[in-house]
């Protein structure tokens, strides 16, 4: 069930990346992750860390409130956002 949320988020990120005219390689470089990791988020439903999700939202200038279930906070509560 949670995997569906992450697939939906991945599809939204992919759509917005394309609208912004960015390649996966360029976006990955901009948010300091590997291209493979970004592909896994976009296509495979990989759950991004909160830090990566934050960077994606800021870089793509999007709101993904509609895609994030309340349980996401609980799933990622153990992660810490680094300055």
PDB file with SEQRES, HELIX, SHEET and CRYST1 records, atoms N, CA, C and O in Angstrom:
SEQRES   1 A   83  UNK UNK UNK UNK UNK UNK UNK UNK UNK UNK UNK UNK UNK          
SEQRES   2 A   83  UNK UNK UNK UNK UNK UNK UNK UNK UNK UNK UNK UNK UNK          
SEQRES   3 A   83  UNK UNK UNK UNK UNK UNK UNK UNK UNK UNK UNK UNK UNK          
SEQRES   4 A   83  UNK UNK UNK UNK UNK UNK UNK UNK UNK UNK UNK UNK UNK          
SEQRES   5 A   83  UNK UNK UNK UNK UNK UNK UNK UNK UNK UNK UNK UNK UNK          
SEQRES   6 A   83  UNK UNK UNK UNK UNK UNK UNK UNK UNK UNK UNK UNK UNK          
SEQRES   7 A   83  UNK UNK UNK UNK UNK                                          
HELIX    1 AA1 UNK A    2  UNK A   19  1                                  18    
HELIX    2 AA2 UNK A   24  UNK A   31  1                                   8    
HELIX    3 AA3 UNK A   35  UNK A   44  1                                  10    
HELIX    4 AA4 UNK A   50  UNK A   60  1                                  11    
HELIX    5 AA5 UNK A   65  UNK A   67  5                                   3    
HELIX    6 AA6 UNK A   71  UNK A   75  1                                   5    
CRYST1    1.000    1.000    1.000  90.00  90.00  90.00 P 1           1          
ATOM      1  N   UNK A   1       0.818  -1.194   0.000  1.00  0.00           N  
ATOM      2  CA  UNK A   1       0.000   0.000   0.000  1.00  0.00           C  
ATOM      3  C   UNK A   1       0.867   1.265   0.000  1.00  0.00           C  
ATOM      4  O   UNK A   1       0.655   2.155  -0.824  1.00  0.00           O  
ATOM      5  N   UNK A   2       1.852   1.353   0.927  1.00  0.00           N  
ATOM      6  CA  UNK A   2       2.708   2.528   0.956  1.00  0.00           C  
ATOM      7  C   UNK A   2       3.506   2.673  -0.328  1.00  0.00           C  
ATOM      8  O   UNK A   2       3.793   3.787  -0.767  1.00  0.00           O  
ATOM      9  N   UNK A   3       3.864   1.542  -0.929  1.00  0.00           N  
ATOM     10  CA  UNK A   3       4.624   1.569  -2.176  1.00  0.00           C  
ATOM     11  C   UNK A   3       3.867   2.341  -3.259  1.00  0.00           C  
ATOM     12  O   UNK A   3       4.479   3.005  -4.095  1.00  0.00           O  
ATOM     13  N   UNK A   4       2.535   2.252  -3.241  1.00  0.00           N  
ATOM     14  CA  UNK A   4       1.729   2.985  -4.216  1.00  0.00           C  
ATOM     15  C   UNK A   4       1.922   4.492  -4.075  1.00  0.00           C  
ATOM     16  O   UNK A   4       1.967   5.210  -5.075  1.00  0.00           O  
ATOM     17  N   UNK A   5       2.036   4.971  -2.843  1.00  0.00           N  
ATOM     18  CA  UNK A   5       2.262   6.404  -2.625  1.00  0.00           C  
ATOM     19  C   UNK A   5       3.586   6.826  -3.249  1.00  0.00           C  
ATOM     20  O   UNK A   5       3.679   7.869  -3.895  1.00  0.00           O  
ATOM     21  N   UNK A   6       4.594   6.011  -3.048  1.00  0.00           N  
ATOM     22  CA  UNK A   6       5.915   6.357  -3.563  1.00  0.00           C  
ATOM     23  C   UNK A   6       5.960   6.289  -5.088  1.00  0.00           C  
ATOM     24  O   UNK A   6       6.665   7.071  -5.725  1.00  0.00           O  
ATOM     25  N   UNK A   7       5.218   5.367  -5.665  1.00  0.00           N  
ATOM     26  CA  UNK A   7       5.141   5.311  -7.133  1.00  0.00           C  
ATOM     27  C   UNK A   7       4.454   6.560  -7.669  1.00  0.00           C  
ATOM     28  O   UNK A   7       4.859   7.109  -8.694  1.00  0.00           O  
ATOM     29  N   UNK A   8       3.419   7.002  -6.976  1.00  0.00           N  
ATOM     30  CA  UNK A   8       2.700   8.208  -7.382  1.00  0.00           C  
ATOM     31  C   UNK A   8       3.604   9.438  -7.271  1.00  0.00           C  
ATOM     32  O   UNK A   8       3.610  10.292  -8.158  1.00  0.00           O  
ATOM     33  N   UNK A   9       4.356   9.522  -6.190  1.00  0.00           N  
ATOM     34  CA  UNK A   9       5.301  10.621  -6.015  1.00  0.00           C  
ATOM     35  C   UNK A   9       6.353  10.577  -7.122  1.00  0.00           C  
ATOM     36  O   UNK A   9       6.701  11.610  -7.693  1.00  0.00           O  
ATOM     37  N   UNK A  10       6.852   9.394  -7.421  1.00  0.00           N  
ATOM     38  CA  UNK A  10       7.848   9.234  -8.485  1.00  0.00           C  
ATOM     39  C   UNK A  10       7.333   9.690  -9.838  1.00  0.00           C  
ATOM     40  O   UNK A  10       8.039  10.361 -10.591  1.00  0.00           O  
ATOM     41  N   UNK A  11       6.088   9.317 -10.140  1.00  0.00           N  
ATOM     42  CA  UNK A  11       5.487   9.754 -11.415  1.00  0.00           C  
ATOM     43  C   UNK A  11       5.353  11.272 -11.465  1.00  0.00           C  
ATOM     44  O   UNK A  11       5.605  11.891 -12.499  1.00  0.00           O  
ATOM     45  N   UNK A  12       4.954  11.868 -10.342  1.00  0.00           N  
ATOM     46  CA  UNK A  12       4.810  13.328 -10.290  1.00  0.00           C  
ATOM     47  C   UNK A  12       6.156  14.013 -10.488  1.00  0.00           C  
ATOM     48  O   UNK A  12       6.251  15.004 -11.212  1.00  0.00           O  
ATOM     49  N   UNK A  13       7.183  13.492  -9.854  1.00  0.00           N  
ATOM     50  CA  UNK A  13       8.524  14.063  -9.998  1.00  0.00           C  
ATOM     51  C   UNK A  13       8.992  13.960 -11.441  1.00  0.00           C  
ATOM     52  O   UNK A  13       9.545  14.915 -11.987  1.00  0.00           O  
ATOM     53  N   UNK A  14       8.773  12.815 -12.056  1.00  0.00           N  
ATOM     54  CA  UNK A  14       9.172  12.613 -13.451  1.00  0.00           C  
ATOM     55  C   UNK A  14       8.449  13.608 -14.370  1.00  0.00           C  
ATOM     56  O   UNK A  14       9.063  14.213 -15.249  1.00  0.00           O  
ATOM     57  N   UNK A  15       7.149  13.765 -14.157  1.00  0.00           N  
ATOM     58  CA  UNK A  15       6.358  14.694 -14.974  1.00  0.00           C  
ATOM     59  C   UNK A  15       6.868  16.122 -14.822  1.00  0.00           C  
ATOM     60  O   UNK A  15       7.044  16.831 -15.813  1.00  0.00           O  
ATOM     61  N   UNK A  16       7.103  16.538 -13.591  1.00  0.00           N  
ATOM     62  CA  UNK A  16       7.566  17.910 -13.348  1.00  0.00           C  
ATOM     63  C   UNK A  16       8.989  18.127 -13.848  1.00  0.00           C  
ATOM     64  O   UNK A  16       9.325  19.215 -14.315  1.00  0.00           O  
ATOM     65  N   UNK A  17       9.817  17.106 -13.753  1.00  0.00           N  
ATOM     66  CA  UNK A  17      11.190  17.208 -14.274  1.00  0.00           C  
ATOM     67  C   UNK A  17      11.150  17.450 -15.775  1.00  0.00           C  
ATOM     68  O   UNK A  17      11.870  18.299 -16.301  1.00  0.00           O  
ATOM     69  N   UNK A  18      10.300  16.693 -16.456  1.00  0.00           N  
ATOM     70  CA  UNK A  18      10.185  16.853 -17.911  1.00  0.00           C  
ATOM     71  C   UNK A  18       9.622  18.222 -18.270  1.00  0.00           C  
ATOM     72  O   UNK A  18      10.081  18.850 -19.224  1.00  0.00           O  
ATOM     73  N   UNK A  19       8.627  18.693 -17.510  1.00  0.00           N  
ATOM     74  CA  UNK A  19       8.058  20.024 -17.754  1.00  0.00           C  
ATOM     75  C   UNK A  19       9.125  21.102 -17.607  1.00  0.00           C  
ATOM     76  O   UNK A  19       9.114  22.108 -18.316  1.00  0.00           O  
ATOM     77  N   UNK A  20      10.045  20.872 -16.673  1.00  0.00           N  
ATOM     78  CA  UNK A  20      11.120  21.837 -16.433  1.00  0.00           C  
ATOM     79  C   UNK A  20      12.234  21.727 -17.467  1.00  0.00           C  
ATOM     80  O   UNK A  20      13.164  22.533 -17.464  1.00  0.00           O  
ATOM     81  N   UNK A  21      12.147  20.736 -18.351  1.00  0.00           N  
ATOM     82  CA  UNK A  21      13.153  20.569 -19.390  1.00  0.00           C  
ATOM     83  C   UNK A  21      14.475  20.026 -18.871  1.00  0.00           C  
ATOM     84  O   UNK A  21      15.530  20.283 -19.450  1.00  0.00           O  
ATOM     85  N   UNK A  22      14.416  19.274 -17.777  1.00  0.00           N  
ATOM     86  CA  UNK A  22      15.634  18.733 -17.177  1.00  0.00           C  
ATOM     87  C   UNK A  22      15.788  17.249 -17.495  1.00  0.00           C  
ATOM     88  O   UNK A  22      14.815  16.495 -17.504  1.00  0.00           O  
ATOM     89  N   UNK A  23      17.005  16.857 -17.750  1.00  0.00           N  
ATOM     90  CA  UNK A  23      17.290  15.424 -17.888  1.00  0.00           C  
ATOM     91  C   UNK A  23      17.420  14.842 -16.484  1.00  0.00           C  
ATOM     92  O   UNK A  23      17.584  15.573 -15.507  1.00  0.00           O  
ATOM     93  N   UNK A  24      17.345  13.534 -16.400  1.00  0.00           N  
ATOM     94  CA  UNK A  24      17.560  12.883 -15.104  1.00  0.00           C  
ATOM     95  C   UNK A  24      18.962  13.196 -14.587  1.00  0.00           C  
ATOM     96  O   UNK A  24      19.162  13.446 -13.398  1.00  0.00           O  
ATOM     97  N   UNK A  25      19.912  13.177 -15.490  1.00  0.00           N  
ATOM     98  CA  UNK A  25      21.298  13.425 -15.100  1.00  0.00           C  
ATOM     99  C   UNK A  25      21.464  14.815 -14.508  1.00  0.00           C  
ATOM    100  O   UNK A  25      22.131  14.988 -13.488  1.00  0.00           O  
ATOM    101  N   UNK A  26      20.858  15.801 -15.148  1.00  0.00           N  
ATOM    102  CA  UNK A  26      20.979  17.186 -14.680  1.00  0.00           C  
ATOM    103  C   UNK A  26      20.290  17.369 -13.331  1.00  0.00           C  
ATOM    104  O   UNK A  26      20.854  17.987 -12.427  1.00  0.00           O  
ATOM    105  N   UNK A  27      19.071  16.837 -13.187  1.00  0.00           N  
ATOM    106  CA  UNK A  27      18.361  16.972 -11.920  1.00  0.00           C  
ATOM    107  C   UNK A  27      19.114  16.262 -10.801  1.00  0.00           C  
ATOM    108  O   UNK A  27      19.239  16.795  -9.698  1.00  0.00           O  
ATOM    109  N   UNK A  28      19.610  15.075 -11.077  1.00  0.00           N  
ATOM    110  CA  UNK A  28      20.376  14.335 -10.076  1.00  0.00           C  
ATOM    111  C   UNK A  28      21.595  15.146  -9.632  1.00  0.00           C  
ATOM    112  O   UNK A  28      21.911  15.208  -8.444  1.00  0.00           O  
ATOM    113  N   UNK A  29      22.261  15.754 -10.579  1.00  0.00           N  
ATOM    114  CA  UNK A  29      23.424  16.592 -10.267  1.00  0.00           C  
ATOM    115  C   UNK A  29      23.012  17.783  -9.399  1.00  0.00           C  
ATOM    116  O   UNK A  29      23.708  18.131  -8.445  1.00  0.00           O  
ATOM    117  N   UNK A  30      21.896  18.395  -9.729  1.00  0.00           N  
ATOM    118  CA  UNK A  30      21.427  19.571  -9.005  1.00  0.00           C  
ATOM    119  C   UNK A  30      21.087  19.264  -7.543  1.00  0.00           C  
ATOM    120  O   UNK A  30      21.261  20.117  -6.672  1.00  0.00           O  
ATOM    121  N   UNK A  31      20.602  18.046  -7.274  1.00  0.00           N  
ATOM    122  CA  UNK A  31      20.206  17.715  -5.899  1.00  0.00           C  
ATOM    123  C   UNK A  31      21.221  16.789  -5.223  1.00  0.00           C  
ATOM    124  O   UNK A  31      20.987  16.297  -4.120  1.00  0.00           O  
ATOM    125  N   UNK A  32      22.339  16.560  -5.892  1.00  0.00           N  
ATOM    126  CA  UNK A  32      23.461  15.804  -5.317  1.00  0.00           C  
ATOM    127  C   UNK A  32      23.120  14.354  -4.978  1.00  0.00           C  
ATOM    128  O   UNK A  32      23.433  13.857  -3.897  1.00  0.00           O  
ATOM    129  N   UNK A  33      22.462  13.686  -5.944  1.00  0.00           N  
ATOM    130  CA  UNK A  33      22.215  12.245  -5.815  1.00  0.00           C  
ATOM    131  C   UNK A  33      22.661  11.577  -7.105  1.00  0.00           C  
ATOM    132  O   UNK A  33      22.917  12.251  -8.103  1.00  0.00           O  
ATOM    133  N   UNK A  34      22.753  10.271  -7.086  1.00  0.00           N  
ATOM    134  CA  UNK A  34      23.129   9.563  -8.302  1.00  0.00           C  
ATOM    135  C   UNK A  34      21.931   9.488  -9.255  1.00  0.00           C  
ATOM    136  O   UNK A  34      20.775   9.531  -8.833  1.00  0.00           O  
ATOM    137  N   UNK A  35      22.235   9.377 -10.524  1.00  0.00           N  
ATOM    138  CA  UNK A  35      21.185   9.223 -11.526  1.00  0.00           C  
ATOM    139  C   UNK A  35      20.405   7.935 -11.264  1.00  0.00           C  
ATOM    140  O   UNK A  35      19.185   7.902 -11.428  1.00  0.00           O  
ATOM    141  N   UNK A  36      21.101   6.885 -10.862  1.00  0.00           N  
ATOM    142  CA  UNK A  36      20.427   5.608 -10.557  1.00  0.00           C  
ATOM    143  C   UNK A  36      19.396   5.762  -9.449  1.00  0.00           C  
ATOM    144  O   UNK A  36      18.310   5.187  -9.521  1.00  0.00           O  
ATOM    145  N   UNK A  37      19.735   6.539  -8.426  1.00  0.00           N  
ATOM    146  CA  UNK A  37      18.802   6.769  -7.321  1.00  0.00           C  
ATOM    147  C   UNK A  37      17.572   7.521  -7.810  1.00  0.00           C  
ATOM    148  O   UNK A  37      16.450   7.175  -7.439  1.00  0.00           O  
ATOM    149  N   UNK A  38      17.766   8.548  -8.638  1.00  0.00           N  
ATOM    150  CA  UNK A  38      16.643   9.308  -9.180  1.00  0.00           C  
ATOM    151  C   UNK A  38      15.769   8.424 -10.061  1.00  0.00           C  
ATOM    152  O   UNK A  38      14.543   8.517 -10.003  1.00  0.00           O  
ATOM    153  N   UNK A  39      16.373   7.580 -10.864  1.00  0.00           N  
ATOM    154  CA  UNK A  39      15.607   6.645 -11.697  1.00  0.00           C  
ATOM    155  C   UNK A  39      14.773   5.722 -10.820  1.00  0.00           C  
ATOM    156  O   UNK A  39      13.613   5.450 -11.128  1.00  0.00           O  
ATOM    157  N   UNK A  40      15.358   5.243  -9.732  1.00  0.00           N  
ATOM    158  CA  UNK A  40      14.626   4.352  -8.820  1.00  0.00           C  
ATOM    159  C   UNK A  40      13.435   5.076  -8.191  1.00  0.00           C  
ATOM    160  O   UNK A  40      12.380   4.473  -7.992  1.00  0.00           O  
ATOM    161  N   UNK A  41      13.593   6.349  -7.881  1.00  0.00           N  
ATOM    162  CA  UNK A  41      12.482   7.132  -7.326  1.00  0.00           C  
ATOM    163  C   UNK A  41      11.397   7.304  -8.379  1.00  0.00           C  
ATOM    164  O   UNK A  41      10.220   7.072  -8.107  1.00  0.00           O  
ATOM    165  N   UNK A  42      11.793   7.710  -9.578  1.00  0.00           N  
ATOM    166  CA  UNK A  42      10.819   7.982 -10.644  1.00  0.00           C  
ATOM    167  C   UNK A  42      10.111   6.740 -11.153  1.00  0.00           C  
ATOM    168  O   UNK A  42       8.905   6.775 -11.395  1.00  0.00           O  
ATOM    169  N   UNK A  43      10.828   5.655 -11.317  1.00  0.00           N  
ATOM    170  CA  UNK A  43      10.265   4.486 -11.993  1.00  0.00           C  
ATOM    171  C   UNK A  43       9.919   3.301 -11.111  1.00  0.00           C  
ATOM    172  O   UNK A  43       9.010   2.534 -11.426  1.00  0.00           O  
ATOM    173  N   UNK A  44      10.636   3.147 -10.011  1.00  0.00           N  
ATOM    174  CA  UNK A  44      10.498   1.924  -9.227  1.00  0.00           C  
ATOM    175  C   UNK A  44       9.787   2.104  -7.897  1.00  0.00           C  
ATOM    176  O   UNK A  44       9.635   1.144  -7.142  1.00  0.00           O  
ATOM    177  N   UNK A  45       9.356   3.302  -7.606  1.00  0.00           N  
ATOM    178  CA  UNK A  45       8.678   3.525  -6.340  1.00  0.00           C  
ATOM    179  C   UNK A  45       9.610   3.548  -5.145  1.00  0.00           C  
ATOM    180  O   UNK A  45       9.182   3.320  -4.013  1.00  0.00           O  
ATOM    181  N   UNK A  46      10.889   3.824  -5.393  1.00  0.00           N  
ATOM    182  CA  UNK A  46      11.857   3.949  -4.298  1.00  0.00           C  
ATOM    183  C   UNK A  46      11.431   5.099  -3.393  1.00  0.00           C  
ATOM    184  O   UNK A  46      11.154   6.196  -3.877  1.00  0.00           O  
ATOM    185  N   UNK A  47      11.377   4.863  -2.102  1.00  0.00           N  
ATOM    186  CA  UNK A  47      11.016   5.911  -1.150  1.00  0.00           C  
ATOM    187  C   UNK A  47      12.206   6.845  -0.963  1.00  0.00           C  
ATOM    188  O   UNK A  47      13.248   6.423  -0.461  1.00  0.00           O  
ATOM    189  N   UNK A  48      12.065   8.102  -1.357  1.00  0.00           N  
ATOM    190  CA  UNK A  48      13.176   9.034  -1.161  1.00  0.00           C  
ATOM    191  C   UNK A  48      13.301   9.423   0.304  1.00  0.00           C  
ATOM    192  O   UNK A  48      12.316   9.421   1.042  1.00  0.00           O  
ATOM    193  N   UNK A  49      14.499   9.752   0.715  1.00  0.00           N  
ATOM    194  CA  UNK A  49      14.672  10.289   2.062  1.00  0.00           C  
ATOM    195  C   UNK A  49      13.971  11.641   2.112  1.00  0.00           C  
ATOM    196  O   UNK A  49      13.691  12.246   1.077  1.00  0.00           O  
ATOM    197  N   UNK A  50      13.696  12.099   3.303  1.00  0.00           N  
ATOM    198  CA  UNK A  50      13.048  13.392   3.439  1.00  0.00           C  
ATOM    199  C   UNK A  50      13.913  14.490   2.836  1.00  0.00           C  
ATOM    200  O   UNK A  50      13.399  15.403   2.189  1.00  0.00           O  
ATOM    201  N   UNK A  51      15.214  14.406   3.045  1.00  0.00           N  
ATOM    202  CA  UNK A  51      16.136  15.415   2.520  1.00  0.00           C  
ATOM    203  C   UNK A  51      16.074  15.456   0.995  1.00  0.00           C  
ATOM    204  O   UNK A  51      16.026  16.537   0.409  1.00  0.00           O  
ATOM    205  N   UNK A  52      16.074  14.303   0.354  1.00  0.00           N  
ATOM    206  CA  UNK A  52      16.014  14.255  -1.116  1.00  0.00           C  
ATOM    207  C   UNK A  52      14.654  14.748  -1.603  1.00  0.00           C  
ATOM    208  O   UNK A  52      14.580  15.493  -2.581  1.00  0.00           O  
ATOM    209  N   UNK A  53      13.594  14.345  -0.939  1.00  0.00           N  
ATOM    210  CA  UNK A  53      12.264  14.811  -1.316  1.00  0.00           C  
ATOM    211  C   UNK A  53      12.182  16.331  -1.204  1.00  0.00           C  
ATOM    212  O   UNK A  53      11.628  16.994  -2.081  1.00  0.00           O  
ATOM    213  N   UNK A  54      12.728  16.873  -0.139  1.00  0.00           N  
ATOM    214  CA  UNK A  54      12.755  18.323   0.052  1.00  0.00           C  
ATOM    215  C   UNK A  54      13.512  19.012  -1.086  1.00  0.00           C  
ATOM    216  O   UNK A  54      13.050  20.015  -1.628  1.00  0.00           O  
ATOM    217  N   UNK A  55      14.667  18.471  -1.439  1.00  0.00           N  
ATOM    218  CA  UNK A  55      15.458  19.062  -2.528  1.00  0.00           C  
ATOM    219  C   UNK A  55      14.722  18.975  -3.863  1.00  0.00           C  
ATOM    220  O   UNK A  55      14.767  19.915  -4.657  1.00  0.00           O  
ATOM    221  N   UNK A  56      14.051  17.862  -4.115  1.00  0.00           N  
ATOM    222  CA  UNK A  56      13.282  17.714  -5.356  1.00  0.00           C  
ATOM    223  C   UNK A  56      12.162  18.749  -5.426  1.00  0.00           C  
ATOM    224  O   UNK A  56      11.977  19.401  -6.454  1.00  0.00           O  
ATOM    225  N   UNK A  57      11.426  18.896  -4.348  1.00  0.00           N  
ATOM    226  CA  UNK A  57      10.317  19.848  -4.307  1.00  0.00           C  
ATOM    227  C   UNK A  57      10.816  21.274  -4.513  1.00  0.00           C  
ATOM    228  O   UNK A  57      10.223  22.040  -5.272  1.00  0.00           O  
ATOM    229  N   UNK A  58      11.897  21.625  -3.843  1.00  0.00           N  
ATOM    230  CA  UNK A  58      12.443  22.977  -3.995  1.00  0.00           C  
ATOM    231  C   UNK A  58      13.002  23.209  -5.385  1.00  0.00           C  
ATOM    232  O   UNK A  58      12.762  24.257  -5.985  1.00  0.00           O  
ATOM    233  N   UNK A  59      13.741  22.248  -5.902  1.00  0.00           N  
ATOM    234  CA  UNK A  59      14.372  22.410  -7.205  1.00  0.00           C  
ATOM    235  C   UNK A  59      13.340  22.483  -8.328  1.00  0.00           C  
ATOM    236  O   UNK A  59      13.481  23.278  -9.257  1.00  0.00           O  
ATOM    237  N   UNK A  60      12.312  21.660  -8.239  1.00  0.00           N  
ATOM    238  CA  UNK A  60      11.278  21.631  -9.278  1.00  0.00           C  
ATOM    239  C   UNK A  60      10.162  22.644  -9.015  1.00  0.00           C  
ATOM    240  O   UNK A  60       9.268  22.828  -9.841  1.00  0.00           O  
ATOM    241  N   UNK A  61      10.230  23.300  -7.848  1.00  0.00           N  
ATOM    242  CA  UNK A  61       9.227  24.296  -7.480  1.00  0.00           C  
ATOM    243  C   UNK A  61       7.804  23.731  -7.556  1.00  0.00           C  
ATOM    244  O   UNK A  61       6.923  24.294  -8.205  1.00  0.00           O  
ATOM    245  N   UNK A  62       7.617  22.609  -6.876  1.00  0.00           N  
ATOM    246  CA  UNK A  62       6.307  21.958  -6.893  1.00  0.00           C  
ATOM    247  C   UNK A  62       5.798  21.730  -5.470  1.00  0.00           C  
ATOM    248  O   UNK A  62       6.564  21.765  -4.506  1.00  0.00           O  
ATOM    249  N   UNK A  63       4.520  21.503  -5.364  1.00  0.00           N  
ATOM    250  CA  UNK A  63       3.900  21.102  -4.104  1.00  0.00           C  
ATOM    251  C   UNK A  63       3.419  19.669  -4.276  1.00  0.00           C  
ATOM    252  O   UNK A  63       2.685  19.359  -5.214  1.00  0.00           O  
ATOM    253  N   UNK A  64       3.829  18.818  -3.385  1.00  0.00           N  
ATOM    254  CA  UNK A  64       3.397  17.425  -3.501  1.00  0.00           C  
ATOM    255  C   UNK A  64       2.544  16.998  -2.312  1.00  0.00           C  
ATOM    256  O   UNK A  64       2.452  15.811  -1.997  1.00  0.00           O  
ATOM    257  N   UNK A  65       1.923  17.970  -1.655  1.00  0.00           N  
ATOM    258  CA  UNK A  65       1.066  17.675  -0.511  1.00  0.00           C  
ATOM    259  C   UNK A  65       0.034  16.598  -0.830  1.00  0.00           C  
ATOM    260  O   UNK A  65      -0.250  15.736   0.001  1.00  0.00           O  
ATOM    261  N   UNK A  66      -0.514  16.651  -2.012  1.00  0.00           N  
ATOM    262  CA  UNK A  66      -1.561  15.697  -2.386  1.00  0.00           C  
ATOM    263  C   UNK A  66      -1.047  14.275  -2.513  1.00  0.00           C  
ATOM    264  O   UNK A  66      -1.835  13.330  -2.501  1.00  0.00           O  
ATOM    265  N   UNK A  67       0.252  14.109  -2.635  1.00  0.00           N  
ATOM    266  CA  UNK A  67       0.830  12.781  -2.821  1.00  0.00           C  
ATOM    267  C   UNK A  67       1.349  12.152  -1.534  1.00  0.00           C  
ATOM    268  O   UNK A  67       1.610  10.950  -1.489  1.00  0.00           O  
ATOM    269  N   UNK A  68       1.498  12.967  -0.484  1.00  0.00           N  
ATOM    270  CA  UNK A  68       2.129  12.460   0.733  1.00  0.00           C  
ATOM    271  C   UNK A  68       1.072  12.064   1.757  1.00  0.00           C  
ATOM    272  O   UNK A  68       0.323  12.911   2.243  1.00  0.00           O  
ATOM    273  N   UNK A  69       1.014  10.793   2.079  1.00  0.00           N  
ATOM    274  CA  UNK A  69       0.085  10.353   3.118  1.00  0.00           C  
ATOM    275  C   UNK A  69       0.633  10.730   4.497  1.00  0.00           C  
ATOM    276  O   UNK A  69       1.837  10.924   4.658  1.00  0.00           O  
ATOM    277  N   UNK A  70      -0.220  10.827   5.446  1.00  0.00           N  
ATOM    278  CA  UNK A  70       0.202  11.154   6.806  1.00  0.00           C  
ATOM    279  C   UNK A  70       1.241  10.152   7.294  1.00  0.00           C  
ATOM    280  O   UNK A  70       2.162  10.524   8.021  1.00  0.00           O  
ATOM    281  N   UNK A  71       1.105   8.896   6.907  1.00  0.00           N  
ATOM    282  CA  UNK A  71       2.013   7.857   7.390  1.00  0.00           C  
ATOM    283  C   UNK A  71       3.450   8.058   6.911  1.00  0.00           C  
ATOM    284  O   UNK A  71       4.364   7.441   7.457  1.00  0.00           O  
ATOM    285  N   UNK A  72       3.672   8.907   5.903  1.00  0.00           N  
ATOM    286  CA  UNK A  72       5.037   9.134   5.420  1.00  0.00           C  
ATOM    287  C   UNK A  72       5.906   9.676   6.551  1.00  0.00           C  
ATOM    288  O   UNK A  72       7.076   9.311   6.674  1.00  0.00           O  
ATOM    289  N   UNK A  73       5.335  10.538   7.364  1.00  0.00           N  
ATOM    290  CA  UNK A  73       6.078  11.095   8.490  1.00  0.00           C  
ATOM    291  C   UNK A  73       6.563   9.979   9.402  1.00  0.00           C  
ATOM    292  O   UNK A  73       7.702  10.008   9.869  1.00  0.00           O  
ATOM    293  N   UNK A  74       5.716   9.007   9.655  1.00  0.00           N  
ATOM    294  CA  UNK A  74       6.080   7.899  10.524  1.00  0.00           C  
ATOM    295  C   UNK A  74       7.104   6.989   9.872  1.00  0.00           C  
ATOM    296  O   UNK A  74       7.983   6.456  10.549  1.00  0.00           O  
ATOM    297  N   UNK A  75       7.000   6.808   8.573  1.00  0.00           N  
ATOM    298  CA  UNK A  75       7.934   5.939   7.863  1.00  0.00           C  
ATOM    299  C   UNK A  75       9.344   6.507   7.879  1.00  0.00           C  
ATOM    300  O   UNK A  75      10.312   5.749   7.945  1.00  0.00           O  
ATOM    301  N   UNK A  76       9.474   7.805   7.821  1.00  0.00           N  
ATOM    302  CA  UNK A  76      10.770   8.446   7.734  1.00  0.00           C  
ATOM    303  C   UNK A  76      11.157   9.196   9.009  1.00  0.00           C  
ATOM    304  O   UNK A  76      12.081  10.010   8.982  1.00  0.00           O  
ATOM    305  N   UNK A  77      10.484   8.945  10.102  1.00  0.00           N  
ATOM    306  CA  UNK A  77      10.726   9.686  11.346  1.00  0.00           C  
ATOM    307  C   UNK A  77      12.156   9.504  11.866  1.00  0.00           C  
ATOM    308  O   UNK A  77      12.679  10.376  12.559  1.00  0.00           O  
ATOM    309  N   UNK A  78      12.779   8.386  11.536  1.00  0.00           N  
ATOM    310  CA  UNK A  78      14.120   8.121  12.029  1.00  0.00           C  
ATOM    311  C   UNK A  78      15.207   8.878  11.273  1.00  0.00           C  
ATOM    312  O   UNK A  78      16.363   8.882  11.699  1.00  0.00           O  
ATOM    313  N   UNK A  79      14.857   9.515  10.165  1.00  0.00           N  
ATOM    314  CA  UNK A  79      15.849  10.232   9.369  1.00  0.00           C  
ATOM    315  C   UNK A  79      16.001  11.659   9.873  1.00  0.00           C  
ATOM    316  O   UNK A  79      15.056  12.240  10.407  1.00  0.00           O  
ATOM    317  N   UNK A  80      17.145  12.198   9.707  1.00  0.00           N  
ATOM    318  CA  UNK A  80      17.433  13.559  10.124  1.00  0.00           C  
ATOM    319  C   UNK A  80      17.819  14.388   8.903  1.00  0.00           C  
ATOM    320  O   UNK A  80      18.630  13.959   8.083  1.00  0.00           O  
ATOM    321  N   UNK A  81      17.243  15.553   8.793  1.00  0.00           N  
ATOM    322  CA  UNK A  81      17.580  16.464   7.704  1.00  0.00           C  
ATOM    323  C   UNK A  81      18.865  17.183   8.092  1.00  0.00           C  
ATOM    324  O   UNK A  81      18.961  17.787   9.161  1.00  0.00           O  
ATOM    325  N   UNK A  82      19.840  17.108   7.212  1.00  0.00           N  
ATOM    326  CA  UNK A  82      21.116  17.766   7.465  1.00  0.00           C  
ATOM    327  C   UNK A  82      21.105  19.167   6.904  1.00  0.00           C  
ATOM    328  O   UNK A  82      20.492  19.425   5.868  1.00  0.00           O  
ATOM    329  N   UNK A  83      21.781  20.067   7.582  1.00  0.00           N  
ATOM    330  CA  UNK A  83      21.861  21.455   7.077  1.00  0.00           C  
ATOM    331  C   UNK A  83      22.740  21.532   5.876  1.00  0.00           C  
ATOM    332  O   UNK A  83      22.926  22.612   5.316  1.00  0.00           O  
TER     333      UNK A  83                                                      
END                                                                             
